[in-house]
């Protein structure tokens, strides 16, 4: 029996599966929600089987849907490879680039992207700014061209190019007792141990580095609140809810406004790097190759 499936239906199906939501899939694809629902109904009708379970307001892939998703990803990735090959024939003057960036890196990554677009005005870019867990999922599924992140995951076979220093520093807000304390120019880690810290969610690269810093010195890390974004961390520090360890790239405006300051603590900053990451063996398009070359040159010249 021949199955009549369009590439458009596969794109819509994957968007719904990735978002677990028809409305968000429609927004991602610049379609209306009824149009997305219609494409899924037609696809399920052509296949003769349900791909999604609707439980209340939530949707889940059925067992058949999970298997179909694997096949769909293989098909779309093969078609994307054909598109990349055709782009090679055109050169770097045209093409599309899919970049996924850690939230912590967004402050400088957008500036780098702006410069790259100025040099290649006909190139279009999709930028997704997200947390570490989503970055790893993107690498596992090979969804993006390139990923900008801190410490790459060890469990995946990746190419990870370090291109910029990413020092992690300890900050304090104006309302905190340590903000104006100048009796000692430098604090020891044990001296700040008595204060509470606000931290990123579990699995965050910054939090992992922070926990390691205290663990290696056999010190206790007492946390008061946990947040899912750097903006929330900075707001909490400004409100006096605790100290925090953050990338110095994220606090330039706050330092200028003097709403936070960097504490001089022994053994800090924690020295880390930003990496440009992609799956080993992935064939980069001419656009992705050009961006990789650009990032490695421009990033290494950038200073904090």
JORAKA-V456959 format. One line per field, one symbol per residue. ss: DSSP state (@ for helix, = for strand, . for the rest). A space follows every 50 residues. Layout:
BEGIN
ss=???
END
This chain:
BEGIN
ss=......@@@@@@@@@@@@@..@@@@@@@@...@@@@@@@@@@@@@@@... .====..====.@@@@@@@@@@@@@@@@@@@@@@@@@@@@.....===== ==@@@@@@@@@@@@@@@@@....=======.@@@@@@@@@@....====. .......========..======.............=.@@@@....==== ....@@@@@@@@@@@@......=====..@@@@@@@@@....=====@@@ .@@@@@@..====.=....=..=======......@@@@@@@@@@@@@@@ @...
END
